[in-house]
């Protein structure tokens, strides 16, 4: 029930609001007038004052401006109550029709309570638009026969402004032939016509350009212009006119048929068909003249049509007229007199009696090429002929008078086919008539090639770079020589000049394509064995006799990272682990071992660095990445295990890098063991590896041959009287053995477990440990009868001292090798050693 009772009350309240709104709209309309184009921010009026409102009520009652059917160009300043312009107003864009009045209608709406005020803003026109012609250029075609007073309509101009600011009048630029007539329409618009004042003459002035200006009535006045281009159309009111009434022309006898004697020139000041002319003979021209000479009706050219003989007729007269193609053709006439002139009308004639068309380039100077004669049927000076070579200074030929009627063409300079292979020899003959007549006779001479040029390479030497491990048959480079000769003299064959390097012929290493000079590799090169080759390549032509040239070729083998580092220290048998024992009381920085790896590659590929791959305790040991030294990083504690394990990787700097690893087991003891031979661990190794077997067989063979040689020498020496033996100073067993005497300088092939040099000596591997300031060399116990020992000192460390307690086996071998080198017979001690 309560809901039903509230519904009529709601409808009643809505009716009251609607009544209040209608009452507000019934208020009076407030009108303002402003000129267009006022700047933004300009004040139109104070609405609060004009509407009788307080300024503060505008903000309290949320006053707003509602523009009806237009863009909102205005706004209310609620602080001052002013009606201000938000955007510049263009009257022509608001009121499109050209009406005198233009209004903007809007409402000022106030709330609490709602009240609406009607505002009308009149936009007054200003002269802000200049007259504009719809067509900037107007073209008129007017016949020169048009009568004075004839009128021609012109396109009028338009002005967007209204009233006094619209178009007021028109002006025409100064003209003797035209004026304008201005008319006013029923709506006040101005129209203009062009009026012809006098006769037109196209021949005097065929094109006229006038300027039409439209001016409005504003202050200041604005104007617009358009061009009027008047094309005067032609009528046939001019007859053709020759530039001369009488022409006198000379023509030579025997003039060639079709030759132009003269060209008549008549002009007509008209245009188009009225100016197109036709030429023709009149009835006064004789038939004989018309048979010998032709007249082109379109161009007016007079040409020779028949033979002209001075002895028969000495002159001709022609009467010619020219008429145009107008509807009523007009014509003009002239007279042409032709005089025949007896001139030198016979040309000299060149006769070739003998000619060689092909000669070899090595012909001697003075060789006869051709025999020629000249003649002229004319007499007197017209029959005297001069002959010469065209461009004689540039040709290696000369003309000599051999008799009264004949001339010889001879070679004057050596010929070179490579410079010029073909000559066009032009004989120029001229008589002495007036004007002189002449002819040119061209002789073609081909120069044959001889093998006078040797092949030539563009470079004196070539350097070819090839990466090692190349494919067999790989193309290295292309050697190309050039021979300027032709045919078989130019055909080149390439081959490698034989040369042996290390008992190997170059033809076994390289191959060259004999036809195109492509150089190929016949084997796969190894930078570690062979690094460059120097040989010569010869290019030989097929001439007779052949000529050749050679070039030096240097093939440089470039290293690749194809060898992994090999760990040579600490030495360990194949597949075994390096074991080191150190006291637990070792100080920080104590040297445990030194890992040394070598790489058979070169430069960056051989640069080895060391890293720890695995470590049982990272805080206990440190590894120098450059020299491979393993040292203690701190002192041992009671918590540290007695057994430690390190895996060290040696990696080169190649791309991709190669590496090798070694495992080092470190055992700690409470007290340091005395360092002597008794504590050394014997070296275990596999004697009968394939490589060792080859070395043993090789060393056995060499030893056998050496033994036979020594026995033969002993037998020979024993047959001679025994001289007094030479005394040798006893060898110093404490001398320092140089590293270079123990380690071979040559490149070696190193396995992971066995290190063997190419000279069949084992590399001595030394490990120097710094203990209490002394250098101690650990010398392992070698197998019985072994003639080598193992050391672990790297090449960067200097010579090591050998302990006096035990002489090196290598020293004993050196003593044996030194004694047979003395001169004279062997001593008893020597024989015992042998």
NORVENUR-V313412 format. One record per residue. SS is DSSP state (~ for helix, > for strand, _ for the rest). OMEGA is omega as a letter, one per 30 degrees, with the letter a starting at -180 (999 if undefined). Layout:
<<SS & OMEGA> <SS & OMEGA>>
//
This chain:
<<_ & l> <~ & l> <~ & a> <~ & a> <~ & a> <~ & a> <~ & l> <~ & l> <~ & l> <~ & l> <~ & a> <~ & l> <~ & l> <~ & l> <~ & l> <~ & l> <~ & l> <~ & l> <~ & l> <~ & l> <~ & l> <~ & l> <~ & l> <~ & a> <~ & l> <_ & l> <_ & a> <_ & a> <> & l> <> & a> <> & l> <> & l> <> & l> <> & l> <> & l> <_ & l> <_ & l> <_ & a> <_ & l> <_ & a> <_ & l> <_ & a> <> & l> <> & a> <> & l> <> & a> <~ & a> <~ & a> <~ & a> <~ & a> <~ & l> <_ & a> <_ & l> <_ & a> <~ & a> <~ & l> <~ & l> <~ & a> <~ & a> <~ & a> <_ & l> <_ & a> <_ & l> <> & a> <> & a> <> & a> <> & a> <_ & l> <_ & l> <_ & l> <_ & a> <_ & l> <_ & a> <> & l> <> & a> <> & l> <> & a> <_ & l> <_ & a> <_ & a> <_ & a> <> & l> <> & a> <> & a> <> & l> <_ & a> <_ & a> <_ & a> <_ & l> <_ & a> <~ & a> <~ & l> <~ & l> <~ & a> <_ & a> <_ & l> <_ & a> <_ & l> <_ & a> <_ & a> <_ & a> <_ & a> <> & l> <> & a> <> & a> <> & l> <> & l> <> & a> <> & l> <> & l> <_ & l> <_ & f> <_ & l> <_ & l> <> & a> <> & l> <> & l> <> & l> <> & l> <> & a> <> & l> <> & l> <> & a> <> & a> <_ & l> <_ & a> <_ & a> <_ & l> <_ & l> <_ & l> <_ & a> <> & l> <> & l> <_ & l> <_ & a> <_ & l> <> & l> <> & a> <> & l> <> & l> <> & a> <> & l> <> & l> <_ & l> <_ & a> <_ & a> <_ & l> <_ & a> <_ & l> <_ & a> <> & l> <> & a> <> & l> <_ & l> <_ & a> <_ & l> <> & l> <> & l> <_ & a> <_ & l> <_ & a> <_ & l> <~ & a> <~ & a> <~ & l> <_ & a> <> & a> <> & a> <> & l> <> & l> <> & l> <> & l> <_ & a> <_ & a> <_ & l> <_ & a> <_ & a> <> & l> <> & a> <> & l> <> & a> <> & l> <> & a> <> & l> <_ & a> <_ & l> <_ & l> <_ & l> <_ & a> <> & l> <> & a> <> & l> <> & l> <> & a> <> & l> <> & a> <_ & a> <_ & a> <_ & l> <_ & l> <_ & a> <_ & a> <_ & l> <_ & a> <_ & a> <_ & a> <> & l> <> & l> <> & l> <> & l> <> & l> <> & a> <> & l> <> & a> <> & l> <> & a> <_ & a> <_ & l> <_ & f> <_ & a> <_ & l> <_ & a> <> & l> <> & a> <> & l> <> & a> <> & l> <> & a> <> & a> <> & l> <> & a> <> & a> <> & a> <_ & l> <_ & a> <_ & a> <_ & l> <_ & l> <_ & l> <_ & a> <> & l> <> & l> <_ & l> <_ & l> <_ & l> <> & l> <> & l> <> & a> <> & l> <> & l> <> & a> <> & l> <_ & a> <_ & l> <_ & a> <_ & a> <_ & l> <_ & l> <_ & a> <> & l> <> & l> <> & l> <> & l> <_ & a> <_ & l> <> & a> <> & l> <_ & a> <_ & l> <_ & l> <_ & l> <~ & l> <~ & a> <~ & a> <~ & l> <_ & a> <> & l> <> & a> <> & l> <> & l> <> & l> <_ & a> <_ & a> <_ & l> <_ & a> <_ & l> <~ & l> <~ & l> <~ & a> <~ & l> <~ & a> <~ & a> <> & l> <> & l> <> & l> <_ & a> <_ & a> <_ & a> <_ & a> <_ & l> <> & l> <> & a> <> & l> <> & l> <_ & a> <_ & a> <_ & l> <_ & a> <_ & a> <_ & a> <_ & a> <_ & a> <_ & a> <_ & a> <> & l> <> & l> <> & a> <> & l> <> & a> <> & l> <> & l> <> & l> <> & a> <> & a> <_ & l> <_ & l> <_ & l> <_ & a> <_ & l> <_ & a> <> & l> <> & a> <> & l> <> & l> <> & a> <> & l> <> & a> <> & l> <> & l> <> & a> <> & l> <_ & a> <_ & l> <_ & a> <_ & l> <_ & a> <_ & l> <_ & a> <> & l> <> & l> <> & l> <> & a> <> & a> <> & a> <> & l> <_ & a> <_ & a> <> & l> <> & l> <> & a> <_ & a> <_ & l> <_ & a> <_ & l> <_ & a> <_ & l> <_ & a> <> & l> <> & a> <> & l> <> & a> <> & l> <> & a> <> & l> <> & l> <_ & a> <_ & l> <_ & a> <_ & l> <~ & a> <~ & l> <~ & a> <~ & l> <_ & a> <> & l> <> & a> <> & a> <> & l> <> & l> <_ & a> <_ & a> <~ & a> <~ & a> <~ & a> <_ & l> <_ & a> <> & a> <> & l> <> & l> <> & l> <> & a> <_ & l> <_ & a> <_ & a> <_ & a> <_ & l> <> & l> <> & l> <> & a> <> & l> <> & a> <_ & l> <_ & l> <_ & l> <_ & l> <_ & a> <_ & a> <_ & l> <_ & l> <_ & a> <_ & a> <> & a> <> & l> <> & a> <> & a> <> & l> <> & a> <> & a> <> & l> <> & l> <> & a> <_ & l> <_ & a> <_ & f> <_ & a> <_ & l> <_ & a> <> & l> <> & l> <> & l> <> & a> <> & l> <> & l> <> & l> <> & l> <> & l> <> & a> <> & a> <_ & l> <_ & a> <_ & a> <_ & l> <_ & l> <_ & l> <_ & a> <> & l> <> & l> <_ & l> <_ & l> <_ & l> <> & l> <> & l> <> & a> <> & l> <> & l> <> & l> <> & l> <_ & a> <_ & l> <_ & l> <_ & l> <_ & a> <_ & a> <_ & l> <> & a> <> & l> <> & l> <> & l> <_ & a> <_ & l> <> & a> <> & l> <_ & a> <_ & l> <_ & a> <_ & l> <~ & a> <~ & l> <~ & a> <_ & a> <_ & a> <> & l> <> & a> <> & l> <> & a> <> & l> <_ & a> <_ & l> <_ & a> <> & l> <> & a> <_ & l> <_ & l> <> & a> <> & l> <~ & l> <~ & l> <~ & a> <~ & a> <> & l> <> & l> <> & l> <_ & a> <_ & a> <_ & a> <_ & l> <_ & l> <> & a> <> & a> <> & l> <> & a> <_ & l> <_ & l> <_ & a> <_ & l> <_ & a> <_ & a> <_ & a> <_ & a> <_ & a> <_ & l> <> & l> <> & l> <> & l> <> & a> <> & l> <> & a> <> & l> <> & a> <> & l> <> & a> <_ & l> <_ & l> <_ & f> <_ & a> <_ & l> <_ & a> <> & l> <> & l> <> & a> <> & l> <> & l> <> & l> <> & l> <> & a> <> & l> <> & a> <> & a> <_ & l> <_ & a> <_ & a> <_ & l> <_ & l> <_ & l> <_ & l> <> & a> <> & a> <> & l> <> & f> <_ & a> <_ & l> <_ & l> <_ & a> <_ & l> <_ & a> <_ & a> <_ & l> <> & a> <> & l> <> & l> <> & l> <> & l> <> & l> <_ & l> <_ & a> <_ & a> <_ & l> <_ & a> <_ & l> <_ & a> <> & a> <> & a> <> & l> <> & a> <_ & l> <> & l> <> & l> <> & a> <_ & a> <_ & l> <_ & a> <_ & l> <~ & a> <~ & l> <~ & a> <~ & l> <_ & a> <> & l> <> & a> <> & l> <> & l> <> & l> <> & l> <> & l> <> & a> <_ & l> <_ & a> <_ & a> <_ & a> <_ & a> <> & l> <> & a> <> & l> <_ & a> <_ & a> <_ & a> <_ & l> <_ & a> <> & l> <> & a> <> & l> <> & l> <_ & l> <_ & l> <_ & l> <_ & l> <_ & a> <_ & l> <_ & a> <_ & l> <_ & l> <_ & l> <> & l> <> & a> <> & l> <> & l> <> & a> <> & l> <> & l> <> & a> <> & l> <> & a> <_ & a> <_ & a> <_ & g> <_ & a> <_ & l> <_ & a> <> & l> <> & a> <> & l> <> & a> <> & a> <> & l> <> & a> <> & l> <> & a> <> & l> <> & a> <_ & a> <_ & a> <_ & l> <_ & l> <_ & a> <_ & a> <_ & a> <~ & a> <~ & a> <~ & a> <_ & l> <_ & a> <_ & a> <_ & l> <_ & a> <_ & l> <_ & a> <_ & a> <_ & l> <_ & a> <~ & a> <~ & l> <~ & l> <~ & l> <~ & a> <~ & l> <~ & l> <~ & a> <~ & l> <~ & l> <~ & l> <~ & a> <~ & l> <~ & l> <~ & l> <~ & l> <~ & l> <~ & l> <~ & a> <~ & a> <~ & l> <~ & l> <~ & a> <~ & a> <~ & l> <~ & a> <~ & a> <~ & a> <~ & l> <_ & a> <_ & l> <_ & a> <_ & l> <_ & l> <_ & a> <_ & l> <_ & l> <_ & l> <_ & l> <_ & a> <_ & a> <_ & l> <_ & a> <_ & l> <_ & a> <_ & a> <_ & l> <> & a> <_ & l> <~ & a> <~ & l> <~ & a> <~ & a> <_ & a> <_ & a> <_ & a> <_ & l> <_ & a> <_ & l> <> & a> <> & l> <_ & a> <_ & a> <_ & a> <_ & a> <> & a> <> & l> <_ & l> <_ & l> <_ & l> <_ & l> <_ & l> <> & l> <_ & l> <_ & a> <_ & a> <_ & l> <_ & a> <> & l> <> & l> <> & l> <> & l> <_ & l> <_ & a> <> & l> <> & a> <> & l> <> & l> <_ & a> <_ & a> <_ & l> <_ & a> <_ & l> <_ & a> <_ & l> <_ & l> <_ & a> <_ & l> <_ & l> <_ & a> <_ & l> <_ & a> <_ & l> <_ & l> <_ & a> <_ & a> <_ & a> <_ & a> <_ & a> <_ & a> <> & l> <_ & l> <_ & a> <_ & l> <_ & a> <_ & a> <_ & l> <_ & l> <_ & l> <~ & l> <~ & l> <~ & l> <~ & l> <~ & l> <~ & l> <~ & a> <~ & a> <~ & a> <~ & a> <~ & l> <_ & a> <_ & a> <_ & a> <_ & l> <_ & a> <_ & a> <_ & l> <_ & l> <~ & l> <~ & l> <~ & a> <~ & l> <~ & l> <~ & l> <_ & 999>>
//
